[in-house]
Amino acid sequence: MIKYLRLFLLPFSVIYGFIILLRNKLYDWGIFKSTKFDLPVICIGNLVVGGAGKTPTTEYLVRLLADYKIAILSRGYGRETKGFLLADKSSTAKTIGDEPMQYFQKFTNITVAVCEDRVFGINQLKNSHDVILLDDAYQHRAVKAGFNLLLFDYASTKKFQFMLPAGNLREPWRNYDRAQAVLVTKTPLPLNMVDQIEVRRKIDTRIDQRISFSSIKYGELTQVLTKEIKANIANFQIFLITGIANTKPLKGYLEQISPNLHQFEYPDHHQFTVENINQLKKAFNEHPAKEKIIITTEKDSQRLLGDNLKDLLLNLPIYYLPIEIELAPKDKFTFDKNILDYVANHKRIS
């Protein structure tokens, strides 16, 4: 059924692709304005919709650039507000979005802001920061970022991709040529040489571009409300609730720990409802096992902490599983140096 639906949508993909091609050419020709700034601006983005790992990659850069005063500027996808907002103690996933909320709670020494107009947002932040990280802005060409870091989920490099809406490509595959560096994420490491060559053939970067490989590193299960750590859940009944683009890596990881997985899967950035939580609670409470746990992602936990849901989670063993990216050992030094050199060479002179 999905195959036939994709075929039906192909003419619309051709139209969409033409519009994107024309839009990019208008930026390339200078007809559409692209603003450059006098401080390091790093854009983290992708070509394929969803699930490439932009959030953990952004967090990696925050740690890498810890010696600088950093601001993360995001669109704030899924928020119920408009315009430029700085994250503060009163912020929620509904006011700034789940990913910005995660950054704000995780890093106390950075600024987190949201704005649909990235040029306006950078102008509000530039005078008091050393580096701006643009979360998910590769297609936001009104900003001419000094360094574009483009992400590809490893699985997406293994198959042919159609343009939206028949497929998942935001713009043509060859547009990776605007990036200064390419990071292949969620790679099954160690990656053998044959697979590396295949990926490099598919993403045929220029000599001045860098391509690196990374995998997912899972952290410790952390209680959503109390932040208590859970150590051992081997053979537990796992009730997994998610609202992310790609659950396959997470499911695969959890199934290695316990084969008893009950999934409650919703679309990316799904705003959980009271009904969703009650369905989960009913299934959890009715299961006869003594050893059972509810697991979600760190990003999803931000939306589960809304005022109308928080009380429903009391007394439930609900934990989130944090993730980080882990660079392949042979790539880490070059990847880090590439970023650090860019920032050092383009920092604003006081």
N, C-alpha and C positions, 0 to 999 in steps of 0.2 A: 504494500500500500504506500509506504513512504517513498519507495523507488518511483512509483508512478506519479506521486505528488511532486517530486523533484523535477521530473520530466515536464509536468504541466507548468511549473514555475520558471523553467529555463528561459523563455522569452523575456520575462520580467528581469531575470539576472543579466541578460544582454543589455537591456535598457539601463539598469542600475549601473552596470559596468561602464557604459558609455558616459553616464553622468559623472561618475567618479573620475574617469580618465580626463574628461573636460575640466573638471574642478581642479585636479592636480596640475594640468597644463596651465591654467590661468594663474595658479600660484607660481609655477616655474617661470612663466613669462613676466611676472611682476604686475599683472593686471589686478589680481587680488593681493591685498597688502599682507605681508608677513613681517611681524615685529621681532627684532633682535634686541637682546638686553645686554647690559654691560656687566653682568655677573654670570657665573656658571648656572646654566639651566639644563637639567638632565630629564629627558622624557623617557618614561618606561611604558612601552605599549606592545601591541600585537597586531597581526593581520587577520588572524582567525578568531572569530567571536568566542569569548569566554574560556576560562579554565586553563590559561597558559601559566599562571603563577605570578601575576603582577604584584600581588600583595606581599608574599614572602620575599620577592626580589627587591621591592621597595624597602622592606625592613632590613634586608642585607646591606643595602646602600646606606641606610641610616647608621648602622653599626660601623661600616667601613669608613664613613666620613664623620666619625664622632668628634673629631677635633674642630669641626666647623659649626657655625650656627645655621641650622637647617630648617627650612620650611617645606612641608608637603602640601601641594595644592592639588585638590581633586575636584572633579565635577560634583561629587556627592550623589552618585546614582541611587535612585529610590527614595531620596529625602522628600519631605513634604513642605520644604521651604524654597525660597528663590534668592538669588543674588549672592553677594559676598558675605561669608560668615566665618568667624574664628571659632574654633572649638574651645569650649570652656567647661567648667564643672556642671553647668546646667544642660550641656549638649546630650542628645540621645541619637540613636540610629535613625529616628524619624526626622530629626532636625538637620543632621549633617551626613547621613548615610552610614552603612555598617562598616565599610573599610576605613574611612576617616576616623570613626569612633574607635576602632581597634588600634589605629596608630596613636590616637590621643591617650588611650588608657595604658598603652604599652611603653611609650617613651615620654618621660616627663621633661626632657630637656630640648624638645623641638616644638615648632609651631605647626599646627594642623589647620588648614583653611579649606573652604569649598567655594567654588564659583563656576558658573557655566561659562563665563567669559574669562578665559585664562589670561588674556592680555591685561584686563582690568585687575584680575587677582594678583598677578605678578607685580603690577605697579603699586599695589597696596603693601606688598611684602618686601620689595627689593632693597629698600633703604636700611632695613634692620636685620638682614640676613646675608650669609655668605654664599649659600647654595639653595636653589629651588629645585625640588623634585616634583615633576609633573606625573601624576598617576593616571595612566590610561589616556594619553594625549597624542599618540602617533598620528592620528587622523586630524588633530586640531592644528591645522597648518597656519592659522592666524598667528601662532607663536613659532618663531624660528629658533628651536632649541639648539643649544651649542653641541649637545651630545644626545643622540637618539639610541637608546638601548631597546632592541626589538626582540621579543620573546616568541619562541615556537615551542608548543607542546610536542615532545618527541613523536607521539602517536600521529600528530597532524602532518608530519613530514613523510609518513609511510603511505599516504593515500592521496589520490587526486582530489583537489578542492575546487568546488564551484563557487561562484560569486553569490552573495545574498540576492534573493531569498531562497533560491534552489539549494544553495550550499551555505557555508559558514564564513566565506571570505569577505572581509570588509572592503578590501581593495585588491587589485591584481597581485598575484604571488610575487612577481618580479619587483614589486615596490619595496622589497627589502633593501634595495640599493640606496635608499635615503638614510639608512642607519649607519652609525659609526661602529656599532658592535652588535652581534647577534648571539643570543643565549638560548640554547636548546634545553628546555626544562623537562622534568619528570623522566629523565633518561634512566633506563635500566642499567645500572653500573655493576661490574665493569662492562663498558661497551667495546665490543671487538672491532678490529680495524676495518673489516668488511662493512659493518653497519655505519661506522664513522664516514667511510668513503661515500657510501650511498647518500647519507645526509648531506655531506658537503657538495655532492653533485647536484642535489635538489636545491640547496641554498648556495649558489655559486657566487660567493662574496668576492669583492675586489681585494687586491693585495693590501690595501690600507684599512680594510675592515677586519674585525676579529670575530671568530666564531668559537664559542665555548660550550661545554656540556655541563649540566648540573642534574642532581637528583633531589628527591624529597627526603628530608630528615625529620622524623616525627619526634615530638617532645613528650613530656609526661602528661598523663591525663590529669586535668585540673578541674575541680568542682566549680561550676558556673557561678554560684553564689558565695561560697566560703573560701574559694581558692585552695582548698585542701587537695593534696596530691594522692592519686590512687596508683598503687604499684603493680599489682598482679591481678589480671582478669582472665587468665587462661581458663578456657572452657565455660566462661560466664555466658549467659544469655544476653546478647547485645541488641539493644533497641537503638537503631541509628536514625536520627532525624536530621535532614539536610535540605538546604536551599541554595545549592551551588551548581555551577555549570557542568562539572565533570566529577562524578563520584567514584569512578573506576579505581584510581590509585588508592583511595581511602578504603574502599570495600576490600580490595585485594590485601591491604595491610592488615585489616581487622580479621579477615578470614584466616590469616596465618596464625592469629592468636586464638581465635575461637571459631568453629564452624557454625555456631548458633547465632545467625545474624538475621534480625527482623528490621526491614528498612521502611522508613517513612520518607519518601523522596518528593521534593517539591522543586519548582523552577528556580533558576538563579535569582538571588535577591528577594525571594518570596517573603512577603510580610505575613508571618505566622499569625493564625487566628486562634481564638479561644477554642473553637471546634477542633482545629488541628491538634492542640495540646490535649484536649479531653480525649480524643481518639487514641493518642499515644498513651496517656495515663491508663485508659481502660484496658488496652492490650497488655501494658506492663503489669498492672495490678492483677489481671486475670491469669497471667502465666504462673503455673505452679512452682517454677524453679525458685530455690532460695538464693542462688547466686545469679544476680541479674543487674544490669546497669544500662543507663541511657547515655548515649554518646552523640555529640554534635561537633561541628567545626568551630574554630575560634571566631570566624566571621559570623556564622549563624548565631553564636551565643550573644552577639550584640543586639540582634533583633528579638531574641528570647527574653531579654531583660527589660522590655517595655513595661510600663505601669500596668497595663491590662493583662499581662501574662506572668509577671514576676511572682505574684501570690500563688499561681497554679503550680509553680515549680518547687515551692517549699516542701521540704521533707522527701523530695525525690532525689535519687542518686544520679544526677545529671552532670556530666563532665564534658569539657571540650578538649579536643586533641590539637595542640598547637603544631605548626609545621614551620620548617625553615628550608631554604635551599642550601645544598652542599655542592660546591664546585668540584668537578673532577680534579684530582691532585695535579695533573699535568697542565690544567688550564687556570688554576686559581691565581698563581703569581701574575701571569700576564693580564688576566681579567681585572684584578685589583689595581695593578699598576696603570692600566689604560684609563680607568676612572680617576684615580688619584692624580695622575699627570694632567689630565684635562682640567680638573678643578684647580690645581696649583698654578697652571699656566694661564688660567683665565679669571683668576680671582680679581676682584675690584681693588684698585690701588687707593688707599685711604688718602 
